[in-house]
Structure formats: structure tokens, C-alpha cells
Amino acid sequence: MRFASKKDGWTGAVIWLVIALVTFNAYQEIRQPSDEFVEAVTVAVIVDVLCLWLWFGTYYVITDQELIVRAGPLHRRVPLCTIQMVRHTRIPISAPALSLDRLEVRYQGGVVGCVVVSPDDQQAFIQALRQHNPSIHYA
């Protein structure tokens, strides 16, 4: 089952502002080429692609065996049998989440781990996790 990331307005504003500024800078270099023309266009393409990839490519998949967390080029796989707890949080740490309305997923591997996600439908996400691992504690 696939869950889209919830997207806050401020997150979208930041991402689209970065895209606009970098693209505008590259456009200025194209209009009036200088020594930094190639660098400006290269940076614009890389930054724009990464921002768009994050915006459109942040989601979560629950399979029979694992939780797959995707955020653009980054991904993490967490075996469902290792998940111990899910709880609401609004911590603003860097995470594969496009909203501050988040869930902290704690799991046990070699060490205790944590991934913070922001599924659009949190209740369905939690239910899907608990369907595959009923021992998950929900706080």
C-alpha cells in the first residue's frame, strides 16, 4: 500500500522559491552569458531536479514485509517485524517528510532506530502497519 506524504504550504513555498531563484539566476546567465554560464545552468538543473524529485517523490510503501520510505533519491527499508512503536510528533528535524504533522516510527535493528514520516492519511498508515505487525504500540 502506498501513502503520499502530507505537504505543508510552507514546505511547498520553500521548495518552489528555491526552484524559482535558481532558475531565474540561470536564465539571467543565459540572457547575458558570463564566465559562470555553465556553472549556473548546471547548478540550476541539479537543484531543480532534486527539489522536484523531493516534492513529487516523497512517499511511503507498506509491503507484507517492510516499510519503504522514499524521499527523492533517498530511501530506507524497515522490516515491519522490527517496528515497536508509532507516535505523533511535530519535531522539526530533517526527515523524509514534507509536513510537520509527523509520525515517529521506532524500530529495533542492531540498534534502536527511528524514521520520521508524514503520511497524508495517518490513521490508514498506522492501521496498515498494525495489520502486518499487531504488536506495534501506538502512542
Order of alpha helices (4+ residues) and beta strands (2+ residues): beta-alpha-alpha-beta-beta-beta-beta-beta-beta-alpha-beta
